Amino acid sequence: MVKRKPEDIISLVDDFDTKAHHLRERFEDDYELYTLAPYDAGEDYQSYTSNAPQTLADKVISWVSSSNLVVRCKHKSSQHRHERENDTAKERFIDGNLRAVDERLLKLLLPTLREQLAFFAVVRGWICGRAMLVKRKDGSTYADVMPFDPLHISWAMGKDGLEWACYKIKKTKQEIEAEYKVKVPGDYTDTDGCDVYDFYDKEHNQVVMADKVLKKATVHGSPDSVPWFLTVVGSAPPIQRDHGFSATTDDETLTHYGESIFKADRNLYDSNNMMMSILLELVSRSRKPPVIVKSRDGSKTLDEDPYKTGVELSLAEGDDVKALQLVEASRDLGGLAGLVSGEMQRGGLPHSVFGDIQFQLSGYAISTLRQGIDTVLQPRVHAVRNAYKQIGNLLVDQYITGSYPSMSLSGKVGNREYFDEEITPEIVKEACDMTYELLPSLPQDDMTKYSMAQIAREGEVPLLPDINIRADILKLEDPDDIEDAIKEQMGERMLPEATLWLLMQAMVNRGRPDLASMYFVKLQELYQQKDAAAQQAQMQQMATMAGAGGPTGGLPPMARDPRVQPQAAMGGAPSPLLSNPGPQRPPGAPRPGAQGDDTRLAGLGLFGPGG
């Protein structure tokens, strides 16, 4: 790949800025809606600014950012367990890196990765950023994932994706010198912002400004691809219209590509603010209606406010003060405001989502409401999911090149247990492809999923095996690990010996050796009872076989060969698996009969004073 000069990079970005002019204007207008830029009803008139754009965006941002990200390798039913463990390790590679990315962003006083992706998907309609593995000076590796504001990006597409991408932002002289360790020319003052171009192609990354290279072209390590993720909201592809097309100016191809949450209501907010401003103005006039002051020469004015409580006015004969009749709003205003409010709800979210429910909702109404929510929510969820998929693919592709050492990662798996392990590039390379799902949690979701899971598991012949129920219906990560945890829990409760052993260990861990010794005694008694019962059953079986007789000397065929006889039947010592192994003690508990701390146990009658 040819290394570009600063002037070449700046020329590419300027050309893109010209084509994306209307798109950037839309970004700015939408951000003003989100930040509630005040509506201006005119000089000396009351102005009303609705909070509807911000509350709509914040609600959807909250849903998306609180969604559950499920990263999985689809296991084949014929896969061996060790192959599935490789898939699990790859899942943990993604989870661990995403966790480390969030920690790094928080240290930079930035929102977490998902919160930023959710914000840009909702307010901008575009998601973009950098995803790279970077080596530290000590040789360790970390994931550098940084979302960018789509307002400041430029790019070019080729037949296989991005050909190049650039993030352009203004920085002060002090910021540039501190970050890149270079001297900025003297004609820039500390208050003047200068454009900095962070440029990436399929091989190199370099940072330049108008007349200086801030970072030389270096290989970024992403094999034959630009280490950027870029995705848009919505299902509409870029549409090129014949009207107004120009090769040098914006042909409106990008203007309506990747829409924000305000797409349907963008033109309604001003109308709503205008009608509410009219009502606000009329209400404010009712507090202080305009007055007419009559006097002989028409020059008299009031020194006091006639609307204050207890005010006294001095009027000459023939003078008069009279309030003007209030102007009323048009009778059609209320109906029009209701229509606009209804259209705003259809384009955004219904008021019931914000808790404005005047009556009990039926199940059908809840389902209908959910469909309306999905229309607004799902395009943003899909965009964030696609961004995660691109991020994961970039990190995996870079890691398996073998250019990076093994990474030690930590995080949380599906059964809420934390992992901390070293994952090698070889393991990640051998695993299957990844799937990404972002599951927003809405009212009734959890109950519906668990009901479906229970139905699929009922009956003598279940509809689905447990592993599919956990993976496909409940959408749980690492279903193998969850199944192992369930079997472990069952193993703890199936045998009385296991239950007593766990209770004894718990007493030791809690610093209660006295109680632990009690459970130890009970455990010994249980083993002795089972040993005695087993020996008695053997003796009864031998007596029964001896009394029944047989074709040769009264012994059954199985008893003829001494190799199949139990040791006790042949006069030997009892089997160590069935016999009482003698005094034992749990880990950390005092030795039975020992002096010192065991005196308290001896006083309880658990052990003899002599051991």
N, C-alpha and C positions, 0 to 999 in steps of 0.2 A: 504494500500500500504506500502511495506517494505521500511524503510528509508535506503538509501545507504551510504556506507562509501566513503570517497574521493578516495581511491584506486579503488573501484568498478566503480565509475563514470569515472575515467581516463582510466580504462581498456576498458569500452564500447566505449569511444570516439576513443581510439587508434585502436581498431578493425575496426571501421567504416572508419577511415582515410586510412587504408590499402586498403579497398575495393573501396574507392572513389578516389584513387590516380590519375587515368587518368582524371576523371572529374575535379579535382582541377587544374590539369595541363592545361586543356582546358580553365578554368576560367582565369588563369593567362595569357595565350596566347591571349585570346580575349581582355583582359584589355590592353595589350601592343598595340594591334591594335587600340583600342579606344584612347589611349593616344599618338598615333603616335610615337612609338618607332622608332628611326632613322634606315633606311635601310643602310646596309654596303655593298657597291659595291667592296670593296677591298682597300688596302692601296694605297694612292696617286691617287685614282680615284674619280671622282665626284660621289656623291650619291644623289639620289632623293627619297623623301618620300612623297607619295601621301596622301592628306588629305581626300580621299574618305571614309575610315572607320568612321572617326569622324563625317563628315558632314552627312553621312547616318544615323548614330545612333542618332545624335542630332535632325535631322528632325523628326524621328519617336518618339523620346522622347517628342519633342514639341507637336506633334499631340496628343499623349496619355495624357500628363499632362494637356493639354488645353481642353480635352473632358468634356462633361457635364454628371455628374453622376446623374441618376434619380433613386431615392429610393421610392418605392411605395408599398402599400398594395392594392391588387386587390379588388375593391369594387364589391359586388354582387348587381345586380339590385334590389333585394328584401330587401336589408339591410335598416334598419331604419337610420335616420340621426345621432342619437346619437351613433350608432355602427360605422358608418363611421367616426365620430369624434374621436373615439378611434383609428381607423386605422391611421388617420391623426396625432394623438399624437405620435404614434409609429414611423411614418416617421420622425417627428420632433425630437424624441429621437435619432435616428441615425444621422440626419443632425447636430443636436446640438453637439453631442459628436465628430463627425468628425471635426467640426469647432474648438472645444476646443483642439483637438489633434494637429491640424495645428498650433494653437497659442503656444502650449507648445513646439513643435518642433522648431518653429522659435526662441523662447527664448533660446533654446539650440544651436543656430547657425547652425541648420540643415535645409535642404530643407523640404518643406511640404510633407505630406504623399503621395499624388498622384505623386509628382515629384520623390520621392525615389522609389515608386513602378514602375513607368515608366522606370526609369534608370535601375533597376535590371532586369526588364522584357526584356529590349532591349539588354543590355550589357552582362548579365549573363545568361538569359533564365530561371532563377528561381526566385521566390519571396517567402520570408519567414519573420517571425517576431513574436512578442509577442503582444497579445491583452487581456488586463485585466482591471477590475475595481479595483481601489485602494482607500482605506480610508486614508484621511489625519488625522493629530493629532487632528484637531478640529471636527472630525466626519463627515465632508463632503466627497464626493466621486468624483473622476475624472477618466477618461478613459486613461489608459497607453497603447498606441499603439506605438510600436517601431519596424521599419523594421531592419532586420539583413542582413549582407553580406552573401550570400550563401556559399562563400568560407570558412567560419569559422563555419559552423553548422554541427551537426551530429544528426541522428535520427534513430528510429526503428518503423516499421509499424506493427500493429496488424490487426485483422479481422475487427475492427470498426474504424480504423484510427491510429493516432499516439499513440504509447505506451510511448515513452519518446523522448525528444529533448534537445539538449545542444548547447549553443553558447560559443565557445572557442575563447578567444582573449588575446593578450598580454597587460599587464599593468605594469607600473613602481611601485616601492615600494611606492613612494609618493602618487600616484593615489589610490593604494589599501588602504593605511592607512587613506587617507582623505575620501574615499567613505564608507568603511565598519567599520571604527573606531576600527581597530585591529592593533596589533603590528606585523610587518613582521619580520621573523627571520633575524638575522644580516648578514648572508652570501649573502643576496641580496643587491646589491648596487643600487643607484638611477638610474643609466643608464642601468642596466640589466632589461630586460623585463621578467616577469614570466607569465606563462599561468594561466588564470583564467577561471574556468568552471561554467557557469550559467546553471544549470540543472533543468529540469521540467519533472515530470511524471503526471499521472492523478489525483494526489492529492496534492503533495508537490512541493515546489521550494526551492532549496538550492544552495549556491555558495561556491565553494571550490577551493583550489590550491593544489599543489603537496603534501604538508604535513600539511595543516591547513584548518579548516573550517572557511570561511569568513562570511557566513550567515547560521544560523541553518535552518533545514528543517521546513518550515512553510506551512500551508494550503493556496493554492492560490485562492480558491473560485470558480473555474470553475467546474461545476458538472460533474464528471466522464469523464473528457476530458483534454487533454493537452492544455493550453491556447495559442496555437500557430496557425498561419495560414501558410500554405505551399502549393504552387501551381507551376506548370511548364508551359512553353510556348510550344504550338504546340499540334497536335493531335496524334502524335506517342506515343504508350505505351512503357514501358520498354521492350526491346527485349533481351532475353538470348540466346546467340549463343553457339553451342557446341564447336566451335574452341577456344581453349585457356581457357576453363573454369577451375577455381580452387576455392576451398572452402575457401582458405586463402588469395587469391590475387584478384585483380580487374578482373572480368570476362567480362568487357566491357558492362555490362547491363546498367550502369548509364552514360557511356561515351557519348552516343548520345541521352540521354533522357533530354528533356528541352533545346532546342538549342537557341543560341543568334541570333542577327540580322546578324551576319557574317557567318552564316552557309553555304550559297551557294557560297560566294566569298572569303572564308578564304584562299584558296589555290591560288587565282588569284592575290591577292595583291602583293605578292613577284614577280610574273612574270611581272606585270605592272610596279613595281618599278625598276626592272632590265632593262626593255626596255627604260624607261624614263631616267634612269641613263646613259645608252649608249648615248642617244641623248644629254643629258646634258654635258657629257664628250666631245662629238664631237663639240658641240657649244662652249664650253670653249676653245678648241684647236684653233678654228677659230679666237679667239681674240688674241692669242699668239701662232702662229704655231711654232713648233720646227725648229731650224736653224742649218746649217752646217757651221762651220768656218774652212776654209782651210788655212794652213800655211806650211812653209817648213818642220818644225820639228813636226808639229801636236800638239804643246803645247799652241798655242795662244788661248786666251779666250777674251770675250768682257767685257769691264768694264762698258759699258752703255747698257741700254735696247734699242735694235734697233727699237722697235715699238712705242717709245715715239715720240711725235710730235717735230720736229726740232732737233732731236738728231744728233750729228756729230761723225762719227767713223773714227779713224786713222788706216789705213791699209798699210802694207808694200807691196812692189812690189811682186806679186805672191800670196798675201793673198786674200781671197774671203769669202763673207758671203752670204749664199743662204738658203732660207726657204724650208723646206721639203714639199712635196705635202701632202695635208690633206687627212686623211682617211675618206671615206664616209660610211655611214650606208648601210647595205644590202637593196636592193630594196624591199625585202619581209618584212622589219621591219614595214613599215607603215600599210600594210595590216594586219599583225599579231596584231599590237597594236589596230587596229580598231575592230578586232574580239574579243580581250580580253575586250575592253571597252564595246562592245555589251553584252558580257556574264555577265559582272559586273552589267550592268543596269538591265538585266533580273533577276539577283539574288538579286538586291537591289531595287533602285528607278531610274526611267528614268531621264535624265538630264533636261527634261522639267519641272519637279517638282521644280527644283531650279531656274526657270526663264529662262533657256536656250531654248527659242523658236524662231526659225528662220522664222516661217510663221504662218498664222492664222489657228487655229485648228477648225475643224468642230464639230458638236454635237456628231457625231459617234466617232470621235477621242477622245473627252473628256470622253465619256462613257467607251471606251476601256482603256484609261489611268486610269480611276477610278478603273477598275477591277484589273489592275496591281498593283495599290497602295494598294487595299484591301488585296491582297495576302500577302503582307509584314506587313501591319498594323494590320489586324484583329486578328491574333494569339496573339499579345501583348495586344491588347485591351481586349480580352477574359480572358487572364491571370490576368490582373489587376482587371477586373470585378469580377472574381472568388475570388481574394484576398479580395476585399471589402465585398463580400458575407460572407466569412468565418469570417471576422472581425465583421460584424454586428451580425451574429448568436452567436458568442462568447459573445459579450457584452450583447445581449438580454438574453441569457441563464443564465448568471451570475446575471443579474439585477432582473429577475423574481424569483430567489430563496428566495427573502425576506431578504437577509443578508445585504442589502445596503439601506440607507435612500433614500427618494425621491430626485431627482436631479433637480436643476433649470438650464435650458439650454436655449440658444439663438442661433439664426441663421436666414437664409433667406429661405422663402418658394417660391413656384412656381411663384407667381405674384409679385415677387421682394419686398415683404413686410417682415420686420423683426419680429420675434417672440421672446418673452422672457417669459417663463412660467415654472411652476413646473410640472413635469411629474412623476406620481407615478408608482411603479412596477405593481400595479393592473391593471391600464389602459393598459400598455404594454402587460401584460399577456392575456388580453381579446381580443386584436387585432388579425387580420389575419396575415398570413405569408407574408414575405417581398419578393419583387422582385428587382433585381438590374440590371440596364442597364448603360453602359458607351458609350456615343454617340460622336464619334469624328466629328468635324466640318470641312468638306472639301469643296472645291469650288463647287458651284451649289447645295449644300445640302439644304440650307435654302429655296431657291426659289422652289426647287422641293417639299419640304414638304408643303409649303404654297399653292402651286398650287394643290396638291393632296387634301389638306383640303378644299379648295374652291370648287373643283369638287364634293367632298363627301357631301357638304352642299347645293348645288344648286338644283333647281327644287321644284315642289310642294311637292313631297315626297322625302326627302333627303335619300341618301344611308346609312348614319350613324347619330345617335344623336350627339349633340354637345359635350357631355361629352366624348364619344368615340373618336371623332375627336381630341380633345385636349389631351387625354391620349395616344391613340394608334398611331396617325399620327404625331402630333406635339411633342409628348413625353414630355408633361408638367407635372410638379409635382403638386399635390393637385388640380386637375381640379375642385373640388367642390368649393374651395375658389376662384378660378379664375371666375367661373360662378357667384358667389355671387358678386364679384367686378364688373363684367360687368352689372349685374342687378342694382347694386347701381348706376353705371354711367348712365344707362338708366333712373333710377328714378330721377336723378338730372336734366335731360333734358326734361322729358316728360311733366311736369307741369310748367307753367309760375311762379306759386307761389314758387316752389322749386328753380327755377333759381334765382329769385329775393332774396330769403332768403339766398342762398349760396353767392351771390354777396355781400349782406349786411354784412354777417359774415366775408367775406374776407376783406372788408373795415375796419371793427372793428379790426381784427387781424393785419392789416397793420398800425393801428394808424390813420385812416382817419374817425373820427366820422361825419364830415360834409357830406362826400359822403354817409356814411352809412345811415344818416338820410334821404337823398334824396331817396334812395332805399326803406327805411321803409315807406315813404309817398306813393310811388308807390305801395308797397305791400298792404297798407291799402286801397288805391283806388281800387285795383283789388278785394279785398274782398268785398268792398262796392258794386261794380258793380255786382259781382256775387250774393250778397245777394238781391239786388234790382231786378235783373233779375229773381231769384228764387221766390220772393214774387209776382212779376207781373205774372209769369207763373201760380202760384197757384190761383190767383184771376181770371185769364182768364179761367182756368179750372172750377172753381166754377160757374162762370157766364154761361159757356157753358152748364154745367150739369143742372143748374136751369132753363135755357131757354128751354132745351130739354124736360123737364117734365119726369114723370115716373109713374109707376103703383100706387104709394102711395104718394100723395102730391107733385109730381113733382121731388122728389129726387131719384137719382140713388141708387141701392142697397148698394154700398160701402159707401154711405154718410149717411145711416140711423143710424149706430152705432156710437155714439160720441167717442168711443175709437179709431176709426181709423181716426178721423178728425185731421188735423194739428192744432196746438195751435192757430195760427193766425186766422183760420176759426172759432174757438169756442170762439173768443174774448179774448183769453189769450195772454201772452207775446210771441214774436217770439222765435223760437228755438235758443238756444245759438250756435248751430253748423252753423246756417245760418245768424245770426244777427251779427252786428258789435260789437265786445266786448269792444269797447271804446279805448281810447288812450293806445297804447302799445309802447314798445321800444325794440330794439334788445339787446342781451347781451353785456354789456360793453359800450353801447351808452348812451349819456346824456338823462335825463328825459325830455320829451317835455314840454316847458314852464318854465323850471327851470332857476334860475338866474346863474350868473357866466359864466361857459363855454357855456351855452345855448344862451348867448347874440348874439354870432356870428350866430347861427342858426336863431334867431329871425330877425337878420338883413338881412338874405337871404329870409325872407318872409315865412319860413316854419312853424313857430309857432307864436302865438300872444305873445306880451310882457307880458301878464298876465298869460300865461300857458294854 
